[in-house]
């Protein structure tokens, strides 16, 4: 798997789980955001862990 795009949909609860798991990709401001310009494929495992850990299931991704 090679993740090519990551985004956070509406209804983020701002819990911070994604940023704790993968700060290279996620940044928590008022809500979680995805850092642009990152080679997401380098963080596949951590992104998937953040997806699994998201309590409101709003982290999405696409893969090649």
C-alpha positions as CSV (number, residue, x, y, z in Angstrom):
1,X,0.0,0.0,0.0
2,X,1.1,3.5,-0.8
3,X,-1.0,6.3,0.8
4,X,-1.1,9.3,-1.6
5,X,-3.6,11.6,0.0
6,X,-4.9,12.2,3.6
7,X,-7.7,14.4,4.8
8,X,-9.9,15.0,7.8
9,X,-13.7,15.3,7.2
10,X,-16.1,17.6,9.2
11,X,-17.1,16.7,12.7
12,X,-13.5,16.3,14.1
13,X,-13.7,16.2,17.9
14,X,-10.2,17.7,18.3
15,X,-9.2,14.9,20.6
16,X,-5.6,15.0,19.4
17,X,-5.1,11.2,18.9
18,X,-4.0,11.6,15.3
19,X,-1.4,14.3,16.2
20,X,-0.1,12.1,19.1
21,X,0.3,9.1,16.8
22,X,1.6,10.9,13.7
23,X,2.7,14.5,14.2
24,X,4.6,14.3,10.9
25,X,1.2,14.3,9.1
26,X,-1.4,15.7,11.5
27,X,-1.6,19.1,13.2
28,X,-4.2,20.0,15.8
29,X,-5.4,23.6,15.7
30,X,-9.1,24.2,16.4
31,X,-9.6,20.9,14.6
32,X,-7.2,18.4,13.2
33,X,-5.6,19.3,9.8
34,X,-3.3,17.5,7.5
35,X,0.1,19.0,6.8
36,X,0.5,19.6,3.0
37,X,3.6,18.5,1.1
38,X,4.4,15.4,3.2
39,X,5.3,12.2,1.5
40,X,2.4,10.3,3.1
41,X,3.7,6.9,1.9
42,X,6.6,7.3,4.4
43,X,4.1,7.2,7.2
44,X,1.6,4.5,6.0
45,X,1.6,2.5,9.2
46,X,1.3,5.6,11.5
47,X,-1.5,7.0,9.3
48,X,-3.4,3.7,9.5
49,X,-2.9,3.7,13.3
50,X,-4.4,7.2,13.4
51,X,-7.3,6.2,11.3
52,X,-8.0,3.2,13.6
53,X,-7.6,5.4,16.7
54,X,-9.9,8.2,15.6
55,X,-13.0,8.1,17.8
56,X,-15.2,9.8,15.3
57,X,-13.8,8.1,12.2
58,X,-13.2,11.3,10.2
59,X,-9.7,10.6,9.0
60,X,-9.7,9.5,5.4
61,X,-7.1,8.5,2.8
62,X,-6.6,7.3,-0.7
63,X,-3.9,5.0,-1.9
64,X,-2.2,4.1,-5.1
